[in-house]
Amino acid sequence: MTITATTARERMLLAKDASLRVGLLDDAAKQRALRAIADALESATGDIVAANGDDLSRAVASGLSPAMQDRLRLDAPRIAALADAVRAVADLPDPVGRVLDERTMANGIRLTKVAVPFGVVGSIYEARPNVTVDIAALALRSGNAVVLRGGTAAELTNAQLVRAMRGALRAQGIDPEAIQTVDDFGRPGARELMQARGIVDVLVPRGSAQLIETVVTESSVPVIETGAGVVHVFLDASAPLERARAIVVNAKVQRPSVCNSAETVLVHREAAATLVPAIVSALQAEGVVVHGDDEVGALASDVVSATEADWAAEYLGLEIAMRVVDDLDAALAHIREYSTHHTESIVTDDDAAAERFLAEVDSAVVMTNASTRFTDGGEFGFGAEVGISTQKLHARGPMGLPELTSSKWLARGSGQVRT
């Protein structure tokens, strides 16, 4: 579906206008629209894969990191998974119109607090074409229009995805201007999006710590901050070896390029002699480079000596930092100093230690005896996610449909006046 608006501002104004109509769509219409989008994505698989191949070729030539190349890649199975995720979002309960509170005033006025769409949701991200689909689907399901800036690396892929989705809306009799992209305006388009206060209602950045910091500091549009993932796994003194090994390897290796992969392993000193050699060996067998402190280096071979920078590193690849700590107190102190408040997990058979970890770690998701890779909107049952918020206002953790709504009070009176 061709986009005719000639400036970024014009496109955002078209999205604002479309949001008025999208916000009034009933549940069935939104479900039909999303199922049509899923079908359109599958039908356009050939064009999307071809465009993605061109983007990947440019990415390799420009030196884009392997982790970012993995995020950029869209093949037929990944497109099918995206379409399935859109259908899953369609099947979720409509978040709009939910009654959040209700009461009757002493004078008889009936008050009802209901969930309503934001209006226009903007997103700035990089080399993640799946986000183009995820955010568009969640925005539409929650009655919002969307303006996307997906970055130069995925520009051709994103163009095909947007074309398919806009075409599906048109076929359903829904204004296609509800899905907009400002990719072809480059960085100036991104800046206009960040400054579109009054047109764009909320902005969600996804990407590197640098990108997120730029959006947070330069935007006049309200921002929901999604953070980098310096994610920790703490192996307590009672951690069983097989469970610890399975969780750490999965948390690091299953998909190392994403924000919920583990970046630092902390090991209780009482269990270090048993756990460190076995887990380092298991990680190395998967191609992981282990950056360890002196004690880790003394207990295992081929360990790279860790520096202070390693404790704050988000590797997003086959590297991990490992440190021996005195006890749970020391682990908690390390996490407080270096965590980005994304996800932390403890492996333990000590219920008291587990409950203390859950209570004292101040992150969006805190786990016991589970891989950090489960911090994900799809895994949590949201169908997809806008991002994983590491802030504390409005939304925290994986953001699904409810987090893309605001609220308003409805007051139904019968002539009351205030005295």
C-alpha positions, -999 to +999 in steps of 0.1 A: +000+000+000+016+032-012+023+060+013+016+093-003+023+119+025+055+138+016+068+148+051+072+130+084+048+155+101+021+149+075+023+111+081+020+116+118-010+139+114-026+112+092-020+087+119-035+111+145-066+114+123-068+077+117-065+070+155-099+087+160-116+060+139-094+031+150-102+039+186-139+033+179-135-001+163-153-029+181-136-061+192-147-081+162-134-055+137-100-054+154-098-092+154-106-094+117-080-067+109-052-086+128-061-119+112-060-102+078-026-088+086-013-122+096-025-136+063-010-108+044+024-113+060+024-149+050+013-141+015+042-116+012+068-139+026+088-140-007+090-102-010+098-098+027+126-124+026+141-109-006+141-074+010+156-088+042+183-105+022+193-071+007+193-055+042+215-083+055+239-079+027+243-043+035+246-051+072+274-075+066+292-051+044+288-023+069+302-045+098+270-048+117+277-072+147+266-108+145+241-102+173+225-074+154+225-095+122+206-122+141+180-096+152+177-083+116+172-117+099+137-127+088+133-160+071+102-179+062+099-196+096+104-163+115+077-147+093+053-176+100+060-171+137+053-134+134+020-141+117+011-166+145+020-140+171-004-115+154-032-141+155-024-147+191-028-110+198-061-111+179-073-138+202-065-118+234-093-100+253-099-065+241-082-041+266-104-011+256-135-004+277-123-025+306-139-012+338-111-003+361-131+013+389-167+023+396-185+041+424-214+064+431-210+098+446-231+109+476-251+132+452-260+103+429-235+108+401-223+074+389-185+073+381-169+046+360-132+045+352-125+027+318-095+018+297-091+038+266-065+039+238-035+063+240-042+075+204-009+074+185+019+052+197+054+059+183+083+035+184+120+040+176+141+009+173+170-006+153+176-037+132+145-055+146+119-060+119+099-082+142+092-051+163+075-035+132+049-062+133+047-067+171+041-031+179+017-025+150-004-055+160-005-045+197-013-009+189-042-018+166-056-044+190-056-017+217-073+008+194-042+029+186-025+041+154+012+036+152+042+056+138+074+035+133+110+043+129+128+011+124+163+023+114+184+022+083+196-014+088+161-029+083+146-002+060+138-024+030+124-052+052+103-028+072+089-012+040+076-046+029+061-054+063+044-020+064+031-024+029+016-058+037+000-045+069-014-014+053-029-034+024-046-057+049-062-028+067-074-013+034-090-046+024-108-046+058-122-011+052-099+003+079-079+035+073-044+023+064-030+056+076-032+040+111+002+024+103+029+048+094+066+047+090+091+076+089+121+053+080+126+070+046+132+103+063+162+090+082+175+106+114+156+139+107+124+118+107+133+102+140+139+136+155+105+148+142+089+118+158+106+126+191+094+162+190+058+154+179+042+162+212+005+167+207+005+144+177+021+113+191+009+104+225+036+080+237+070+069+224+086+035+231+123+031+222+138-003+217+174-010+211+208-002+225+214+017+257+227+046+236+195+047+215+172+046+245+192+073+263+190+095+232+152+091+230+147+097+267+168+128+268+158+144+234+121+136+232+093+160+241+068+131+236+062+111+268+085+080+267+081+046+282+117+036+288+128+001+278+162-007+292+193-026+283+196-061+298+226-066+321+209-097+334+222-118+363+219-154+374+229-161+410+239-197+419+233-200+456+252-224+479+224-250+476+220-248+438+219-283+423+246-287+397+224-300+369+197-274+374+223-246+376+241-258+345+209-261+325+196-227+335+228-208+329+235-224+295+199-218+284+199-182+296+231-175+277+230-197+246+194-202+236+194-167+219+223-146+231+215-115+210+184-106+230+180-084+261+168-112+284+199-134+278+222-137+309+253-115+309+267-122+344+267-153+366+274-149+403+284-180+423+282-185+460+317-192+474+305-223+492+295-239+459+321-224+436+345-254+436+317-277+423+297-253+401+324-231+384+344-258+366+313-276+354+294-245+342+324-228+326+331-261+307+294-263+296+294-227+284+327-231+265+313-262+248+287-239+234+313-214+222+309-189+250+338-168+261+338-166+299+352-135+315+360-145+351+374-130+383+406-144+398+387-172+416+369-183+385+402-183+367+417-205+393+389-230+392+385-233+354+407-232+324+407-208+294+389-180+313+395-144+302+404-122+331+374-100+338+378-062+341+355-037+358+338-031+325+327-067+322+303-064+352+284-037+334+286-053+299+256-062+278+274-086+255+244-096+233+266-125+220+285-156+231+303-139+261+295-139+298+310-126+330+314-148+361+322-139+396+325-157+429+307-139+458+308-145+495+271-150+500+236-138+492+242-104+506+272-100+483+252-111+453+224-087+461+250-059+465+266-067+431+231-067+414+222-034+430+254-019+416+254-032+381+219-043+372+199-024+346+168-037+365+156-059+337+157-096+349+175-115+376+173-151+386+184-172+416+191-210+414+186-224+449+170-251+470+168-228+500+132-214+502+143-186+525+170-175+501+146-176+472+120-155+489+146-130+501+159-127+465+124-121+452+117-095+478+150-075+477+160-075+440+146-044+424+141-055+387+112-056+364+112-095+365+127-115+394+129-153+391+137-184+411+150-215+394+141-205+359+160-192+328+159-155+323+149-162+287+113-165+299+111-127+303+091-122+272+056-110+263+049-141+242+060-164+270+040-145+296+009-150+274+006-115+260+008-127+224+036-103+217+052-073+234+059-037+228+091-040+249+103-047+284+099-016+305+126-011+332+111+021+345+085+023+373+059+047+361+028+034+341+044+001+330+071-023+342+083-056+327+070-071+294+044-047+280+013-061+263-021-047+255-031-032+288+001-012+289-010+005+256-041+019+271-047+049+294-079+056+313-107+081+316-135+087+341-171+086+329-195+106+351-233+100+346-254+125+363-291+136+364-287+174+367-265+177+398-247+210+404-220+217+430-227+239+459 
